[in-house]
């Protein structure tokens, strides 16, 4: 940075010298020849203002007035040395013009290259600066790093507190990030909730220290109008090298690393590596294949029985989507569901699951299984969609089944965003007869307030409480408390993840209503599920 400043000063001195020479030439060539020549002085003054701002325009304006005053009078018909008054008047006029045009040009530059809210460079300035640094690198073999900071879930925060408070929060975030940087680092606003940084560090240890500082400092509460906000960020980092031929590639690598952090659950940082690149490419391929799977019928439903505790009889099933890829066989849901959620494909997939499950309910009704309830998992994106209620109602109506045979399984996290709107949607579905189940209770926040607000019929105790319930007295006590509380609220209690007889007997003793798990059955394809139901019917 010091070398860049010195180079700019040398260039400035050189250009100023040229402008002064131009002034002198104009004066002596134009002496006594034309009344238009004074206007030529606006050219070097304007160029000085454009290159060096208001100070440059002021300086060249004063010098122009001093040079012009004695030789170019206000009355240009008189070709003689004028009084001091004319000299001073021209100097003042040109200096005012130089300062004014310099200030005006500077403001135009700031509007074009600086963010109006933050007072820091914007994306355009960042790109220009990055291009210069890449060119320098080819000559000086210098190295720098790009850090891209994305504020997690900022849109939701901004919508909830309003844009004025949101702007104040962004300024607070900018200030804290800047405190983690050195003077020669460049901080810019990349987009609405993203910042881009160029940092100069000697090694990865120093770079890691910067990233840790940003993550930690943003997590401390931000006091905005008396309200505290806790901010998390996803950060991607890329390193410059001689292989980078364009600024777009370097920024894209940082963005890829940042998206990778998002996929891991947000709130952290990653350095761009070839492994991350491969993972992203594989994810893109998988996304394209998932589109095709939805179009060509590669998805299918498996069904896991839900049984009553008192007699272990099947009273319902949970529909679980599987992807049968032609060349690879069954793809685990843990592989493709996160990609579907990230890309929005979870909405058409979720609608397909619900439609297929409703059609299966109709078939079971026609074959003598009229009281079988099918539960279907619903994602946060589905609930968030404006047409969620109408879509569910339309699918159930099209299948011509009783809405009470469909149970939508939601998680607490899926309704936390825009919770009021989401609860209203669930109430609408409840009114038409659809059953609602709260899945994975005990995992995450598990707010008791939501139990009071949500129109749920069933509470599913998370399997994390069941795994060691026979050995851990605390888990037994917690599970028993959940069962008693749920029953007091009039809810059906279902325990997930039952794997052995001891767990079954213990939960039966605790007066649990229903169970689900590998002890009773793994998820089954429709052919095996039909056989299982027939055996139950015969017994």
Secondary structure, 3 states (H helix, E strand, C coil): CHHHHHHHHHHHHHHHHHHHHHHHHHHHHHCCCCCCHHHHHHHHHHHHHHHHHHHHHHHHHHHHHHHHHCCCCCCCCCCCCCCHHHHHHHHHHHHHHHHHHHHHHHHHHHHHHECCCCCCECHHHHHHHHHHHHHHHHHHCCCCEEEEEEECCHHHHHHHHCHHHHHHHHHHHHHHHHHCCCCCCEEEEEECCEEEEEECCCCHHHHHHHHHHHHHHHHCCEEECCEEECCCEEEEEEECCCCCCCHHHHHHHHHHHHHHHHHCCCCEEEECCHHHHHHHHHHHHHHHHHHHHHHHCCEEEEEEEEEECCCCCEEEEEEEEEEEECCCEEECHHHHHHHHHHHCHHHHHHHHHHHHHHHHHHHHHHCCCCCCEEEEECCHHHHHCCCHHHHHHHHHHHHCCCHHHEEEEEEHHHHHCCHHHHHHHHHHHHHCCCEEEEEEECCCCCCHHHHHHCCCCEEEECHHHHCCCCCCHHHHHHHHHHHHHHHHCCCEEEECCCCCHHHHHHHHHCCCCEECCCCCCCCEEHHHHHHHHHHHHHC
